């Protein structure tokens, strides 16, 4: 797939190299030609100097044959204008914009422009590590009904099966990260100390699930 990236800063250059390693064709735009040095000598894609919302510049980046467009410059306004031009004037369906201002990100999401709110994401990642009980979920579906949370295996659940955890909490264990490797558990998979457990649950059941996890397995009579 041909991907056009607007912005060759740290994010844009990293994204370009990552896509190229996956055998995608990449064109990257930046107003400052010196920014392309971040790509390194091994980058074989196209570099275009100019404004990412200028239609002639976008055409030089072969926007008309692109399957995706990513606006990841350091300016919210430039990113959102570029994303809108790519979508509305060139018909690119797969568009994403990097946005710093969380309030703007929410507005553009409602307008149907996918955004990555980097400030909000970074803050939430830090909160998850210092105040895990008060953190935002890893993911929440657009309707706000389903959420995904990541927890370290509670001590009371070590030695018990994933099925017993699911039955007790009504949550679903999507995957477990154990000793740095991911795994899809079966019902009889036993929870081990240090496991990172990734759960899907209903938003309105979050308090009940948290309480059930804290209480541990039901006592066997």
CORWO-V51037 format. One record per backbone hydrogen bond with DSSP energy under -0.5 kcal/mol. CO is the residue of the C=O (numbers start at 1). NH is the residue of the N-H. If there is no record, write none. Layout:
BEGIN
co->CO nh->NH
co->CO nh->NH
END
This chain:
BEGIN
co->1 nh->3
co->1 nh->25
co->2 nh->67
co->2 nh->68
co->3 nh->27
co->4 nh->70
co->5 nh->7
co->5 nh->29
co->6 nh->72
co->9 nh->13
co->10 nh->14
co->11 nh->15
co->12 nh->16
co->13 nh->17
co->14 nh->18
co->15 nh->19
co->16 nh->20
co->17 nh->21
co->18 nh->22
co->19 nh->22
co->19 nh->24
co->20 nh->23
co->25 nh->3
co->26 nh->46
co->27 nh->5
co->28 nh->48
co->29 nh->7
co->30 nh->50
co->31 nh->33
co->32 nh->35
co->33 nh->36
co->34 nh->37
co->35 nh->38
co->36 nh->39
co->37 nh->40
co->40 nh->43
co->46 nh->28
co->48 nh->30
co->48 nh->50
co->51 nh->54
co->53 nh->55
co->54 nh->58
co->55 nh->59
co->56 nh->60
co->57 nh->61
co->58 nh->63
co->59 nh->62
co->62 nh->65
co->63 nh->66
co->68 nh->4
co->69 nh->96
co->70 nh->6
co->70 nh->72
co->71 nh->98
co->74 nh->76
co->75 nh->79
co->76 nh->80
co->77 nh->81
co->78 nh->82
co->79 nh->83
co->80 nh->84
co->81 nh->85
co->82 nh->86
co->83 nh->87
co->84 nh->88
co->85 nh->89
co->85 nh->90
co->86 nh->92
co->87 nh->91
co->91 nh->93
co->93 nh->95
co->94 nh->69
co->95 nh->114
co->96 nh->71
co->97 nh->116
co->99 nh->118
co->100 nh->102
co->101 nh->105
co->102 nh->106
co->103 nh->107
co->104 nh->108
co->105 nh->109
co->106 nh->110
co->107 nh->111
co->108 nh->113
co->109 nh->112
co->112 nh->114
co->114 nh->97
co->115 nh->117
co->116 nh->99
co->116 nh->118
co->117 nh->121
co->118 nh->122
co->119 nh->123
co->120 nh->124
co->121 nh->125
co->122 nh->126
co->123 nh->127
co->124 nh->128
co->125 nh->129
co->126 nh->129
co->126 nh->130
co->127 nh->131
co->131 nh->134
co->131 nh->135
co->132 nh->135
co->139 nh->148
co->141 nh->144
co->145 nh->203
co->146 nh->141
co->147 nh->201
co->148 nh->138
co->148 nh->139
co->149 nh->199
co->151 nh->197
co->154 nh->157
co->154 nh->158
co->155 nh->158
co->157 nh->160
co->160 nh->191
co->161 nh->165
co->162 nh->166
co->163 nh->167
co->164 nh->168
co->165 nh->169
co->166 nh->170
co->172 nh->174
co->172 nh->200
co->175 nh->198
co->176 nh->178
co->176 nh->183
co->177 nh->196
co->178 nh->181
co->181 nh->178
co->183 nh->176
co->183 nh->185
co->186 nh->189
co->187 nh->163
co->189 nh->162
co->191 nh->159
co->192 nh->195
co->195 nh->153
co->195 nh->197
co->196 nh->177
co->196 nh->198
co->197 nh->151
co->197 nh->199
co->198 nh->174
co->198 nh->175
co->199 nh->149
co->200 nh->172
co->201 nh->147
co->202 nh->205
co->203 nh->206
co->205 nh->209
co->206 nh->210
co->207 nh->211
co->208 nh->212
co->209 nh->213
co->210 nh->214
co->211 nh->215
co->212 nh->216
END
